[in-house]
């Protein structure tokens, strides 16, 4: 693991981050608490969405902002949120450190401008000092988020940064880790080091968490695209296994493909759980019962059928409905996993505007609806972004 330089400017930033930790906690906690009151008092729709450019952070201290920019640790145009979850009036975002200059890889903002927020200003979550790149034992690179029904935010941290930086090699700054934060207390509940369940070539990409009402346990599932595997971890027992999936799942895939997973149930909040798994370039989609994964086996893997095209899985409704789009398509589709996996059962529910693509569909439980996060991600991959990536969070109408 490489450490950051300990020059005078770096030491000053670190000292200021400690100061920021105290002020940010107080300010953010107050904002979080007032958001709870607004949520309970209004009970309304709270607005139709949110738009922002890049990542404007609330650092509480202009000196920290200036030093981060001067050190190249805050480059607004290199910040893109690709995953998101909603809790009350708060939107939680994963800003992967694909390039240098991402000061916070997990951030939060007020979801609706109607709720006393004039613009989307990011606050590092839970604070900036626990996300310092290169700092041992802290969050390094959040690539996926999952919010469970107990309002616990789970974060998948690969520990590898700068994977899209043309001017630098990918750098491992920490172990692959899953973090769990209680959004009500802002405390770290669980930290799962996945080193023993991965290999040096692992590419961890998707996260799902299943809190089983029958045994009261919580299980974490993480896809490992490089090893054609799903990591299943029993949080209560502090043990897990890397379950290798059948070779048929990787048919037609490229070496650097994405392995998607979506957790579905027969009914929202109950019923047997299963993972829908498919590679982006894979010809077919499959389902794996989680009861087998918990025992360290793939068990009986069901072939759902041939995909009409390359699919990007965006999320679920917490039950049996899966949302996806075809690669490069602006149209978000819905499929009910209780129905056969055929095009006749796919229905469009949303269309992104020109140059935008959806990267996440998430549940807004308080308002009984779904929302979509979309960005001009193609511009980011081509490195032709101006002042910053444009982010939209919009409502999916008629999905419940």
HUTA-V468931 format. One record per run of one state. SS is the DSSP state (hx for helix, st for strand, lp for the rest). FROM is the first residue (numbers start at 1). TO is the last residue. If there is no record, write none. Layout:
ss & from & to
SS & FROM & TO
SS & FROM & TO
//
This chain:
ss & from & to
lp & 1 & 7
hx & 8 & 42
lp & 43 & 48
st & 49 & 53
lp & 54 & 56
st & 57 & 57
lp & 58 & 61
hx & 62 & 70
lp & 71 & 75
hx & 76 & 78
lp & 79 & 82
st & 83 & 87
lp & 88 & 89
st & 90 & 94
lp & 95 & 105
st & 106 & 110
lp & 111 & 121
st & 122 & 124
lp & 125 & 127
hx & 128 & 130
lp & 131 & 141
st & 142 & 147
lp & 148 & 151
st & 152 & 157
lp & 158 & 159
st & 160 & 161
lp & 162 & 170
st & 171 & 172
lp & 173 & 176
st & 177 & 182
lp & 183 & 186
st & 187 & 193
lp & 194 & 194
hx & 195 & 197
lp & 198 & 203
st & 204 & 211
lp & 212 & 217
st & 218 & 224
lp & 225 & 228
st & 229 & 234
lp & 235 & 238
st & 239 & 244
lp & 245 & 246
hx & 247 & 250
lp & 251 & 258
st & 259 & 267
lp & 268 & 269
st & 270 & 279
lp & 280 & 283
st & 284 & 289
hx & 290 & 294
lp & 295 & 301
st & 302 & 306
lp & 307 & 310
st & 311 & 316
lp & 317 & 320
st & 321 & 326
lp & 327 & 330
st & 331 & 336
lp & 337 & 342
hx & 343 & 345
st & 346 & 351
lp & 352 & 356
st & 357 & 364
hx & 365 & 367
lp & 368 & 368
st & 369 & 375
lp & 376 & 376
hx & 377 & 381
lp & 382 & 389
st & 390 & 396
lp & 397 & 400
//
